[in-house]
Amino acid sequence: MKRLWIKVCLSLLLVGGLLCSAVFGVAAADSNAVDKAQRFADGVLRYQMERSGASSVQQWINGALTSKAGQSAEWYIVSLSQIGHYDFSSYRRALRQYLETNTVYSATSRQKYALALMAADAGNDAYIDSTMNDSIGEQGVMSWIYGLHLLNNGRTSREHTAASVIQALLSLRTNDGGWAVIGTKGDVDVTAMALQALSPYYQSDAAVRSAVDRALSLLSSKQLADGDYAGYGSPNPESTAQVIVALSALHIDLASDTRFIKNGHTLLDGIERYRLANGGFCHTQNGEVNESATVQGYYAMIAYLRMASGKGGLYILDTARPTTRVTAQPTTRATTRPTTRATIRSTKATTRTTTRATIRTTTRVTIRATTRITTRAMTHAAAPATLYTAVSTTQFAGTTSMPITTWSTTASTVSHTMATTISTTAPTQTTVFDAAVITESTPVQTTTAQHSMASTFDGPSGVGRDDAYKPIACLVIEGLAIAALVLLWILGKRHPKNLIAVLVIAAILCGIVLLTNFQSPEAYYSKAEKANAIREVTIAIRCDTVAGKSDLAPADGVILPATVYSIAEGDTVYDVLTAAVKEHHLQMETSGSTGMIYVAGIQYLYEFDFGDLSGWMYDVNGETPSVGCDRYVLQPGDEIVWAYTCEIGNDLT
């Protein structure tokens, strides 16, 4: 009997020890996650302060962030207001001045600025009040999401309540239980952002709880093996950041919830894949630092740290001092859908997309940096800028987008609503088609949407190139080099360094000849006839939505009327567009690597010129494809229309 009691006691001690080990193991894991998130957040601040020359966060706010008020500072201001106590008065004054001197067309942009003013402790503010009354639901799903953020912070609207906005959001769910700017499949970024806005009602509203649970299952299923996420087929940290913000708002610990741990990798492990040694984040693994990825990585860490310390979601602003929040009444899928103009429609007009976008910081005619939806955008390599000479130059310009849903894409980015898309800190390419001949590309059909990630520029296939002069030019250079060597030998200047100098110069000249192309203007602008053409397509370029609003837009909105072009097997929408702007001497600016080319501007009309949801989109036969323009392989008789939109396609017919 005594031995039996000893065995029982030993067993209890063993079980107790195992339980304690498990508990402490989980606590240690949580502690490690918090430490990692804090280290990542501190790294971003260190990177930003070093690049701006600030010695403290407050100095960074008063200097670099204040100077970028209205351009790229807003999400840092929101994040900083949620993690520390800072004086935002200089930024607040600068943002108000920006809003007084600039017309903001985009509803989602106004909502972003209203959130930033609230985060900067603006108190009662006329701009916030007007935004509450004229922006909610006016620009599709993202304006419902950010409108709900504003309402969640105690602001009121004449037209909407939290309950009505929740009803609108639930009615906009895709077939798989997510949310998207376009299409019938849930997008990671937009779905996560919808959950961020709905999170305060998870416990009190059964319909919200059911919708959120289903969306969480969708997000869990889309998580990649390394713990990160992909937007429009491209793994990126921005999509991962949006999921972190959503889980944190719902008080779901990413470090311990098995739904969001894949092969032992958490979301923090996933986003760490894009973290650079300087503390910033890149849009694509092993890429250059990207401002959109960096700011989204930063506020994702802030969101997680707030959750770990028991605080509310990222968008429940501590500085807003909200009044009692309206509890939404239970809603169902059968509830009548909103009938306002901006509600996502079932027609093709709403099946258009924008890319994960990023704020442009360079001039229009030179290099611009972009971002998709998202970018998801949309936004995310180096893209050559082709100007009139045959020399390509590359510059980098940092860009920061608000959270977008691509224009990204894109960014990707989709790429450019307020979802975090895929914007990249990478050069974009301005092609003023008084330029050198463009190289050839081989298009491949995929499901990757138009993304704002920048890399090399591959022009249209089938654009002829006369290289016959190159061998002759190289032979001439070699002959001159030999003559120079003989002359040096005769003159007695036989030192090895002289001989090496001649050979190096000759090699450089040959390289220049081989890497550049020279044509007469007549030859360059001539419309090349393809020997392997398989019939024809038509292309038109229009900007009706901004006709009369910009001196750059033709009065009738027609930049290029419907024009017939021959195509060869495998030619893409991008091939035909490039041939068209080349022949008609039109300016075009692009970014993105092969397979993800994004058209940022045509004839000096650029994305974001008329709001955060503005930019260029294309149709083929009246439908908006879900692939990038250099991935859409054309068929004989296809009709292509490039159109400038101010409202992610909702304003196009």
C-alpha positions as CSV (number, residue, x, y, z in Angstrom):
1,M,0.0,0.0,0.0
2,K,2.8,2.3,0.9
3,R,4.5,1.7,-2.5
4,L,1.2,2.5,-4.2
5,W,1.0,5.9,-2.6
6,I,4.6,6.6,-3.5
7,K,3.8,5.8,-7.1
8,V,0.7,8.0,-7.1
9,C,2.6,10.9,-5.6
10,L,5.4,10.5,-8.1
11,S,2.9,10.4,-10.9
12,L,1.2,13.5,-9.7
13,L,4.6,15.3,-9.4
14,L,5.5,14.2,-12.9
15,V,2.2,15.4,-14.3
16,G,2.5,18.6,-12.4
17,G,6.0,19.2,-13.7
18,L,4.9,18.6,-17.3
19,L,2.0,21.0,-16.9
20,C,4.3,23.7,-15.4
21,S,6.8,23.1,-18.1
22,A,4.0,23.6,-20.7
23,V,2.7,26.7,-19.1
24,F,6.1,28.3,-18.6
25,G,7.0,27.2,-22.2
26,V,4.0,29.0,-23.6
27,A,4.8,32.1,-21.4
28,A,8.4,32.0,-22.7
29,A,7.2,31.8,-26.3
30,D,4.9,34.7,-25.7
31,S,7.7,36.6,-24.1
32,N,10.0,35.9,-27.0
33,A,7.4,37.1,-29.4
34,V,7.0,40.3,-27.5
35,D,10.7,40.8,-27.4
36,K,11.0,40.2,-31.1
37,A,8.2,42.6,-31.9
38,Q,9.7,45.3,-29.7
39,R,13.1,44.7,-31.4
40,F,11.5,45.0,-34.9
41,A,9.7,48.2,-33.9
42,D,12.8,49.7,-32.4
43,G,14.7,48.8,-35.5
44,V,12.3,50.8,-37.7
45,L,12.6,53.9,-35.5
46,R,16.4,53.6,-35.5
47,Y,16.4,53.3,-39.3
48,Q,14.1,56.3,-39.7
49,M,16.0,58.5,-37.3
50,E,19.3,57.7,-38.8
51,R,18.2,58.5,-42.3
52,S,16.6,61.8,-41.2
53,G,19.4,62.8,-38.8
54,A,17.1,63.0,-35.8
55,S,18.5,62.2,-32.4
56,S,15.2,61.3,-30.8
57,V,11.7,60.3,-31.9
58,Q,10.3,63.7,-30.9
59,Q,12.9,65.4,-33.2
60,W,11.9,63.0,-36.0
61,I,8.3,64.0,-35.5
62,N,9.1,67.7,-35.5
63,G,11.4,67.4,-38.5
64,A,11.0,64.7,-41.1
65,L,7.4,63.7,-40.3
66,T,6.2,67.2,-40.1
67,S,7.8,68.0,-43.4
68,K,5.9,65.0,-44.9
69,A,2.5,65.9,-43.5
70,G,-0.2,65.0,-46.0
71,Q,2.3,63.0,-48.1
72,S,3.7,60.0,-46.2
73,A,3.8,60.6,-42.5
74,E,0.3,59.8,-41.5
75,W,0.6,56.1,-40.6
76,Y,3.7,56.8,-38.5
77,I,1.8,59.4,-36.6
78,V,-1.1,57.0,-35.9
79,S,1.4,54.4,-34.8
80,L,3.4,56.7,-32.5
81,S,0.3,58.0,-30.9
82,Q,-0.6,54.4,-29.9
83,I,2.7,53.5,-28.4
84,G,4.0,56.6,-26.6
85,H,3.4,60.1,-25.5
86,Y,4.6,62.7,-27.9
87,D,3.9,66.2,-28.9
88,F,2.3,66.2,-32.4
89,S,1.5,69.9,-32.5
90,S,4.0,70.7,-35.3
91,Y,2.7,67.9,-37.4
92,R,-0.9,68.8,-36.7
93,R,-0.3,72.4,-37.9
94,A,1.5,71.2,-41.0
95,L,-1.3,68.7,-41.9
96,R,-4.0,71.4,-41.5
97,Q,-2.0,73.7,-43.7
98,Y,-1.6,70.9,-46.3
99,L,-5.4,70.3,-46.3
100,E,-6.1,74.0,-46.6
101,T,-3.9,74.4,-49.7
102,N,-4.7,71.1,-51.5
103,T,-7.9,69.6,-52.8
104,V,-8.3,66.0,-51.7
105,Y,-10.6,64.2,-54.1
106,S,-10.4,60.7,-52.6
107,A,-12.8,59.8,-49.8
108,T,-10.4,57.3,-48.4
109,S,-7.6,59.9,-48.4
110,R,-9.9,62.2,-46.4
111,Q,-10.6,59.4,-43.9
112,K,-6.8,58.8,-43.6
113,Y,-6.2,62.5,-42.8
114,A,-9.1,62.5,-40.3
115,L,-7.6,59.5,-38.5
116,A,-4.2,61.2,-38.4
117,L,-5.7,64.4,-37.0
118,M,-7.5,62.4,-34.3
119,A,-4.2,60.6,-33.6
120,A,-2.4,63.9,-33.3
121,D,-5.0,65.0,-30.7
122,A,-6.8,67.5,-32.9
123,G,-9.9,67.4,-30.7
124,N,-12.9,69.1,-32.3
125,D,-11.9,69.7,-35.9
126,A,-14.0,70.9,-38.9
127,Y,-12.1,68.7,-41.3
128,I,-12.9,65.6,-39.3
129,D,-16.6,66.5,-39.1
130,S,-16.9,67.1,-42.8
131,T,-15.1,63.9,-43.5
132,M,-17.6,62.0,-41.4
133,N,-20.5,63.4,-43.5
134,D,-19.1,63.1,-47.0
135,S,-16.8,60.1,-47.2
136,I,-18.3,57.0,-45.7
137,G,-19.3,54.5,-48.3
138,E,-18.4,56.9,-51.1
139,Q,-15.5,54.9,-52.5
140,G,-16.3,51.3,-52.2
141,V,-15.3,48.8,-49.5
142,M,-12.3,50.6,-48.2
143,S,-14.3,53.8,-47.5
144,W,-16.7,51.6,-45.5
145,I,-13.8,50.1,-43.5
146,Y,-12.2,53.4,-42.7
147,G,-15.5,55.0,-42.1
148,L,-16.1,52.4,-39.4
149,H,-12.7,53.2,-37.8
150,L,-13.8,56.8,-37.5
151,L,-17.1,55.8,-36.0
152,N,-15.4,53.4,-33.6
153,N,-13.5,56.4,-32.1
154,G,-16.7,58.2,-31.1
155,R,-17.2,60.4,-34.2
156,T,-20.7,60.7,-35.6
157,S,-22.1,61.1,-39.1
158,R,-25.4,62.5,-40.4
159,E,-25.7,59.7,-42.9
160,H,-24.4,56.6,-41.2
161,T,-24.1,54.8,-37.8
162,A,-21.8,52.0,-36.8
163,A,-24.7,49.6,-37.3
164,S,-25.4,50.7,-40.9
165,V,-21.8,50.6,-41.8
166,I,-21.4,47.1,-40.3
167,Q,-24.5,46.1,-42.3
168,A,-22.8,47.4,-45.5
169,L,-19.6,45.6,-44.8
170,L,-21.2,42.3,-44.1
171,S,-23.2,42.6,-47.4
172,L,-19.9,43.1,-49.3
173,R,-18.4,39.7,-48.4
174,T,-17.1,37.6,-51.1
175,N,-18.2,34.0,-51.7
176,D,-15.5,32.6,-49.6
177,G,-16.2,34.8,-46.6
178,G,-13.6,37.4,-47.2
179,W,-13.5,40.9,-48.6
180,A,-12.0,42.3,-51.8
181,V,-11.9,45.4,-53.8
182,I,-12.8,43.4,-56.9
183,G,-13.7,39.8,-57.8
184,T,-15.4,37.0,-56.0
185,K,-12.5,35.8,-53.9
186,G,-11.4,37.3,-50.6
187,D,-8.2,39.3,-50.7
188,V,-5.8,38.9,-47.7
189,D,-5.2,42.6,-47.2
190,V,-8.8,43.7,-47.6
191,T,-10.1,40.8,-45.5
192,A,-7.7,41.6,-42.7
193,M,-8.6,45.3,-42.8
194,A,-12.3,44.6,-42.6
195,L,-11.6,42.5,-39.5
196,Q,-9.7,45.3,-38.0
197,A,-12.7,47.6,-38.3
198,L,-15.2,44.9,-37.2
199,S,-13.2,43.7,-34.2
200,P,-14.9,45.9,-31.5
201,Y,-18.2,44.2,-32.2
202,Y,-17.0,40.6,-32.2
203,Q,-18.4,39.9,-28.7
204,S,-21.6,41.8,-29.0
205,D,-22.9,41.1,-32.5
206,A,-23.6,37.5,-33.5
207,A,-23.6,38.3,-37.2
208,V,-20.2,40.0,-36.9
209,R,-18.8,37.1,-34.9
210,S,-20.0,34.6,-37.5
211,A,-18.5,36.6,-40.3
212,V,-15.2,37.2,-38.5
213,D,-14.8,33.5,-37.6
214,R,-15.3,32.5,-41.3
215,A,-12.9,35.2,-42.4
216,L,-10.3,34.0,-39.9
217,S,-10.6,30.5,-41.4
218,L,-10.0,32.0,-44.8
219,L,-6.9,33.8,-43.6
220,S,-5.6,30.8,-41.9
221,S,-5.9,28.7,-45.1
222,K,-4.0,31.4,-47.1
223,Q,-1.0,31.6,-44.8
224,L,2.2,30.3,-46.4
225,A,4.5,27.6,-45.0
226,D,7.0,30.2,-43.8
227,G,4.4,32.1,-41.8
228,D,4.0,35.0,-44.3
229,Y,1.3,35.8,-46.8
230,A,1.1,36.5,-50.5
231,G,-0.9,39.3,-52.2
232,Y,-1.9,38.5,-55.8
233,G,0.5,35.6,-55.9
234,S,3.5,37.5,-54.5
235,P,4.8,36.8,-51.0
236,N,5.2,40.1,-49.2
237,P,5.4,41.6,-45.7
238,E,2.5,44.1,-46.1
239,S,-0.1,41.4,-46.4
240,T,1.4,39.7,-43.3
241,A,1.4,43.0,-41.5
242,Q,-2.3,43.5,-42.1
243,V,-3.1,40.0,-40.7
244,I,-1.0,40.8,-37.6
245,V,-3.0,44.0,-37.0
246,A,-6.3,42.1,-37.5
247,L,-5.4,39.3,-35.1
248,S,-4.1,41.8,-32.5
249,A,-7.4,43.8,-32.7
250,L,-9.3,40.6,-32.0
251,H,-6.9,39.7,-29.1
252,I,-5.7,36.6,-30.9
253,D,-2.0,35.9,-30.0
254,L,-0.2,35.0,-33.1
255,A,2.5,33.4,-31.0
256,S,0.2,30.7,-29.6
257,D,-2.9,30.4,-31.9
258,T,-2.2,27.2,-33.9
259,R,-4.5,28.4,-36.7
260,F,-1.7,30.9,-37.6
261,I,1.3,28.8,-37.1
262,K,2.5,26.9,-40.1
263,N,5.3,24.4,-39.9
264,G,6.3,26.0,-36.6
265,H,6.5,29.4,-38.2
266,T,4.4,32.3,-36.8
267,L,3.5,35.6,-38.5
268,L,6.5,37.2,-36.8
269,D,8.7,34.6,-38.4
270,G,7.0,35.3,-41.7
271,I,7.5,39.1,-41.6
272,E,11.1,38.7,-40.3
273,R,12.0,37.2,-43.7
274,Y,11.7,40.7,-45.1
275,R,13.5,42.5,-42.4
276,L,16.8,44.1,-43.3
277,A,20.0,44.7,-41.3
278,N,19.3,48.5,-41.1
279,G,15.9,47.9,-39.4
280,G,13.7,48.6,-42.4
281,F,11.7,46.1,-44.4
282,C,11.8,45.1,-48.1
283,H,8.8,44.3,-50.2
284,T,10.3,41.2,-51.8
285,Q,12.8,39.0,-50.0
286,N,16.4,40.1,-50.3
287,G,15.2,43.3,-52.0
288,E,16.0,47.0,-51.1
289,V,14.4,48.8,-48.2
290,N,10.8,49.7,-49.1
291,E,9.0,52.5,-47.3
292,S,5.5,51.0,-47.6
293,A,6.7,47.7,-46.2
294,T,8.6,49.4,-43.5
295,V,5.8,51.6,-42.1
296,Q,3.3,48.6,-42.3
297,G,5.8,46.4,-40.6
298,Y,6.2,49.1,-37.9
299,Y,2.5,49.5,-37.1
300,A,2.0,45.8,-37.2
301,M,4.5,45.5,-34.3
302,I,2.8,48.3,-32.5
303,A,-0.5,46.5,-32.9
304,Y,0.9,43.3,-31.4
305,L,2.6,45.1,-28.6
306,R,-0.7,46.8,-27.7
307,M,-2.5,43.4,-27.7
308,A,0.3,41.9,-25.5
309,S,-0.1,44.6,-23.0
310,G,-3.9,44.3,-22.9
311,K,-4.7,47.5,-24.9
312,G,-7.2,47.9,-27.8
313,G,-6.6,47.6,-31.5
314,L,-4.4,49.8,-33.5
315,Y,-7.3,52.0,-34.7
316,I,-9.0,52.5,-31.4
317,L,-7.0,55.6,-30.8
318,D,-5.9,56.5,-27.3
319,T,-6.0,60.2,-28.2
320,A,-9.5,60.1,-29.6
321,R,-11.1,59.8,-26.1
322,P,-14.2,58.2,-27.7
323,T,-17.6,58.6,-26.2
324,T,-19.7,55.5,-25.6
325,R,-19.4,53.4,-28.7
326,V,-22.6,52.4,-30.5
327,T,-23.3,48.7,-30.3
328,A,-24.4,47.4,-33.6
329,Q,-27.6,45.6,-33.9
330,P,-27.4,42.0,-35.1
331,T,-27.4,41.8,-38.9
332,T,-27.8,39.1,-41.4
333,R,-26.7,38.4,-44.9
334,A,-30.3,38.9,-46.0
335,T,-30.2,42.5,-44.9
336,T,-30.8,45.0,-47.7
337,R,-27.6,46.1,-49.3
338,P,-26.7,49.7,-49.2
339,T,-27.9,51.8,-52.1
340,T,-25.4,54.6,-52.0
341,R,-23.5,55.4,-55.2
342,A,-20.2,54.0,-53.9
343,T,-21.5,50.6,-52.8
344,I,-19.7,47.8,-54.6
345,R,-21.8,47.0,-57.6
346,S,-22.3,43.7,-59.2
347,T,-21.6,45.2,-62.6
348,K,-18.3,45.1,-64.4
349,A,-17.6,48.6,-63.2
350,T,-16.7,47.3,-59.8
351,T,-14.6,44.4,-61.1
352,R,-11.8,46.8,-61.8
353,T,-8.8,47.1,-59.6
354,T,-6.2,49.4,-58.5
355,T,-2.7,48.3,-57.5
356,R,-1.0,48.4,-54.0
357,A,0.0,51.9,-54.2
358,T,2.6,54.1,-52.9
359,I,2.9,57.8,-52.6
360,R,5.0,59.3,-55.5
361,T,7.9,61.4,-54.3
362,T,9.8,62.1,-57.5
363,T,9.0,64.5,-60.4
364,R,6.6,63.5,-63.2
365,V,9.0,63.5,-66.1
366,T,11.9,61.8,-64.3
367,I,12.0,58.8,-62.2
368,R,9.0,58.1,-59.8
369,A,8.7,55.6,-57.1
370,T,5.4,53.9,-56.8
371,T,3.5,51.3,-54.7
372,R,-1.5,48.0,-55.1
373,I,-3.5,47.0,-53.6
374,T,-2.4,45.9,-53.0
375,T,-0.6,46.4,-53.1
376,R,-1.9,44.6,-52.3
377,A,-2.2,46.8,-54.3
378,M,-0.8,47.3,-54.0
379,T,3.3,47.4,-53.3
380,H,6.7,46.2,-53.9
381,A,14.5,45.4,-58.0
382,A,15.6,48.2,-60.2
383,A,13.9,49.6,-63.3
384,P,15.8,51.5,-65.9
385,A,14.5,54.9,-66.8
386,T,14.6,55.3,-70.6
387,L,14.9,58.9,-71.7
388,Y,15.6,60.3,-75.2
389,T,19.1,59.0,-75.2
390,A,19.8,55.3,-75.3
391,V,21.3,55.3,-71.8
392,S,19.3,53.9,-68.9
393,T,19.6,55.5,-65.5
394,T,18.3,54.3,-62.2
395,Q,17.4,56.3,-59.2
396,F,15.8,55.2,-55.9
397,A,13.1,57.3,-54.2
398,G,11.5,56.2,-51.0
399,T,7.7,56.0,-51.0
400,T,5.2,55.4,-48.3
401,S,1.6,54.3,-49.0
402,M,-1.2,54.2,-46.6
403,P,-2.5,50.8,-46.0
404,I,-4.0,49.8,-49.3
405,T,-5.6,47.0,-51.1
406,T,-3.6,47.2,-54.2
407,W,-3.7,49.0,-56.8
408,S,-1.5,46.1,-56.0
409,T,-1.5,45.3,-58.4
410,T,-0.4,46.4,-56.7
411,A,1.0,46.8,-55.3
412,S,0.5,45.2,-56.0
413,T,0.6,46.9,-54.1
414,V,-3.9,46.9,-55.6
415,S,-1.1,48.2,-55.3
416,H,-4.1,51.9,-54.0
417,T,-7.0,52.1,-51.7
418,M,-6.4,52.3,-48.0
419,A,-5.4,48.7,-47.8
420,T,-1.7,48.1,-47.6
421,T,-0.7,47.2,-50.8
422,I,2.2,46.6,-52.3
423,S,4.1,49.6,-52.8
424,T,7.8,49.3,-53.2
425,T,10.8,51.5,-52.6
426,A,12.1,50.9,-56.0
427,P,12.7,53.0,-59.0
428,T,10.1,53.4,-61.7
429,Q,10.6,53.9,-65.3
430,T,9.7,57.0,-67.2
431,T,9.6,56.3,-70.9
432,V,9.3,59.4,-73.1
433,F,8.9,57.7,-76.4
434,D,11.5,59.8,-78.1
435,A,13.8,57.2,-76.8
436,A,16.0,54.3,-77.7
437,V,14.6,51.0,-78.8
438,I,13.1,48.8,-76.1
439,T,14.2,45.2,-75.5
440,E,12.0,42.2,-76.1
441,S,10.1,40.2,-73.5
442,T,8.4,36.9,-73.5
443,P,5.0,37.1,-71.9
444,V,3.6,34.3,-69.8
445,Q,0.0,33.9,-68.8
446,T,-0.5,33.7,-65.0
447,T,-3.0,34.8,-62.4
448,T,-0.8,37.5,-60.9
449,A,-2.6,40.9,-61.0
450,Q,-1.0,44.1,-62.0
451,H,1.4,45.0,-59.3
452,S,3.5,48.0,-58.4
453,M,6.8,46.3,-57.8
454,A,9.7,47.9,-59.7
455,S,12.4,46.0,-61.5
456,T,13.8,45.8,-65.1
457,F,11.7,47.0,-68.0
458,D,11.1,44.6,-70.8
459,G,9.3,46.2,-73.7
460,P,7.1,44.8,-76.3
461,S,7.9,41.8,-78.3
462,G,8.0,42.4,-82.0
463,V,9.4,45.9,-81.9
464,G,12.1,45.7,-84.5
465,R,15.7,46.5,-83.7
466,D,18.5,47.0,-86.2
467,D,21.7,45.7,-84.7
468,A,23.6,45.3,-87.9
469,Y,25.9,48.2,-87.1
470,K,27.1,46.7,-83.9
471,P,29.7,44.2,-85.2
472,I,31.1,46.8,-87.6
473,A,31.3,49.4,-84.8
474,C,33.1,46.9,-82.5
475,L,35.6,46.0,-85.3
476,V,36.3,49.7,-85.9
477,I,36.9,50.2,-82.2
478,E,39.3,47.2,-82.1
479,G,41.1,48.5,-85.2
480,L,41.6,51.9,-83.5
481,A,42.8,50.2,-80.4
482,I,45.4,48.2,-82.3
483,A,46.5,51.3,-84.1
484,A,46.8,53.1,-80.8
485,L,48.9,50.2,-79.4
486,V,51.2,50.3,-82.5
487,L,51.6,54.1,-82.2
488,L,52.5,53.8,-78.5
489,W,55.0,51.1,-79.3
490,I,56.6,53.3,-82.0
491,L,56.8,56.3,-79.7
492,G,58.5,54.2,-77.1
493,K,55.6,54.5,-74.5
494,R,55.6,50.8,-73.8
495,H,54.8,50.9,-70.1
496,P,52.1,48.2,-69.3
497,K,49.8,50.8,-67.8
498,N,49.5,52.5,-71.2
499,L,48.7,49.3,-73.0
500,I,46.1,48.3,-70.3
501,A,44.5,51.8,-70.6
502,V,44.0,51.4,-74.3
503,L,42.5,47.9,-73.9
504,V,40.2,49.1,-71.1
505,I,38.9,52.1,-73.1
506,A,38.3,49.8,-76.1
507,A,36.4,47.3,-74.0
508,I,34.2,50.1,-72.5
509,L,33.4,51.5,-75.9
510,C,32.5,48.0,-77.2
511,G,30.3,47.5,-74.2
512,I,28.5,50.8,-74.9
513,V,27.9,49.8,-78.5
514,L,26.5,46.4,-77.5
515,L,24.3,47.7,-74.7
516,T,22.7,50.6,-76.6
517,N,20.8,51.0,-79.8
518,F,20.7,53.9,-82.2
519,Q,18.0,54.6,-84.8
520,S,16.9,57.5,-86.8
521,P,13.7,59.1,-85.6
522,E,12.0,57.8,-88.8
523,A,13.0,54.2,-88.2
524,Y,12.2,54.4,-84.5
525,Y,8.7,55.8,-84.9
526,S,7.8,53.7,-87.9
527,K,5.0,51.2,-87.2
528,A,6.7,47.8,-87.4
529,E,4.9,45.2,-89.4
530,K,5.2,41.8,-87.9
531,A,6.1,38.9,-90.2
532,N,4.4,36.5,-87.8
533,A,1.3,38.5,-87.2
534,I,-1.8,36.5,-86.5
535,R,-4.4,39.1,-87.1
536,E,-5.2,42.3,-85.3
537,V,-6.5,43.9,-82.0
538,T,-7.6,47.4,-81.2
539,I,-6.4,49.7,-78.4
540,A,-7.7,53.0,-77.1
541,I,-6.5,55.2,-74.3
542,R,-9.0,57.5,-72.5
543,C,-9.1,59.8,-69.5
544,D,-12.8,60.9,-69.6
545,T,-13.0,61.0,-65.8
546,V,-10.6,63.9,-65.5
547,A,-11.4,65.8,-68.7
548,G,-11.8,69.4,-67.7
549,K,-10.1,68.8,-64.4
550,S,-6.5,68.9,-65.7
551,D,-4.7,70.8,-68.4
552,L,-3.0,67.5,-69.2
553,A,-6.3,65.8,-70.1
554,P,-7.7,66.4,-73.6
555,A,-11.1,68.1,-73.6
556,D,-12.8,65.1,-75.0
557,G,-10.9,62.6,-72.8
558,V,-9.4,60.8,-75.7
559,I,-5.6,60.4,-75.6
560,L,-5.6,57.7,-78.3
561,P,-8.8,56.7,-80.3
562,A,-9.4,53.1,-81.1
563,T,-6.4,52.0,-83.2
564,V,-5.7,48.7,-84.9
565,Y,-2.4,46.9,-84.2
566,S,-1.1,43.6,-85.5
567,I,-0.2,41.0,-82.9
568,A,2.0,37.9,-83.0
569,E,1.6,34.7,-81.0
570,G,2.1,35.5,-77.3
571,D,1.8,39.2,-77.5
572,T,0.3,40.9,-74.4
573,V,-1.7,44.0,-73.6
574,Y,1.5,45.6,-72.5
575,D,3.2,44.8,-75.8
576,V,0.5,46.6,-77.7
577,L,0.3,49.5,-75.3
578,T,4.1,50.1,-75.6
579,A,3.9,49.9,-79.4
580,A,1.0,52.4,-79.4
581,V,2.6,55.0,-77.2
582,K,5.9,54.7,-79.1
583,E,4.2,55.2,-82.5
584,H,2.1,58.2,-81.3
585,H,4.9,59.9,-79.3
586,L,3.1,59.5,-76.0
587,Q,4.8,59.6,-72.6
588,M,4.5,56.5,-70.4
589,E,5.9,55.6,-67.0
590,T,6.0,52.1,-65.7
591,S,7.4,50.1,-62.8
592,G,7.7,46.4,-62.0
593,S,9.6,43.4,-63.0
594,T,8.7,41.0,-65.9
595,G,5.3,39.6,-65.2
596,M,4.4,42.4,-62.9
597,I,4.7,45.5,-65.0
598,Y,2.5,48.4,-63.6
599,V,1.6,51.4,-65.7
600,A,1.9,54.4,-63.4
601,G,1.4,57.2,-65.9
602,I,0.4,57.9,-69.4
603,Q,0.8,61.3,-71.1
604,Y,1.8,62.8,-67.7
605,L,-1.4,61.7,-65.9
606,Y,-0.3,59.6,-62.9
607,E,-1.7,57.4,-60.3
608,F,-2.8,59.3,-57.2
609,D,-3.1,62.6,-59.1
610,F,-6.8,62.6,-58.3
611,G,-6.8,60.7,-55.0
612,D,-5.6,57.5,-53.5
613,L,-7.8,55.4,-55.7
614,S,-6.9,57.0,-59.0
615,G,-4.7,55.5,-61.7
616,W,-4.7,53.6,-64.9
617,M,-6.7,50.4,-65.5
618,Y,-7.3,48.3,-68.6
619,D,-10.2,46.3,-70.1
620,V,-10.2,43.6,-72.7
621,N,-13.5,43.2,-74.4
622,G,-15.2,45.1,-71.6
623,E,-13.9,42.9,-68.8
624,T,-11.1,43.8,-66.3
625,P,-8.7,40.8,-66.1
626,S,-7.1,39.8,-62.8
627,V,-3.6,39.6,-64.3
628,G,-1.0,42.2,-65.0
629,C,-1.0,43.8,-68.4
630,D,2.2,42.1,-69.4
631,R,0.7,38.7,-68.5
632,Y,-2.5,39.0,-70.4
633,V,-1.9,37.2,-73.7
634,L,-4.1,38.6,-76.5
635,Q,-6.3,36.8,-79.0
636,P,-7.2,38.1,-82.5
637,G,-10.0,40.6,-82.4
638,D,-9.5,41.7,-78.7
639,E,-10.5,45.2,-77.9
640,I,-8.2,46.9,-75.3
641,V,-9.2,50.1,-73.5
642,W,-6.9,51.8,-71.0
643,A,-8.8,54.3,-68.9
644,Y,-8.0,56.6,-66.1
645,T,-10.1,56.1,-63.0
646,C,-10.5,58.2,-59.9
647,E,-12.5,55.6,-57.9
648,I,-11.0,52.2,-58.5
649,G,-13.1,51.7,-61.5
650,N,-16.5,52.7,-60.0
651,D,-16.5,55.8,-62.2
652,L,-15.8,54.0,-65.4
653,T,-18.5,52.8,-67.8
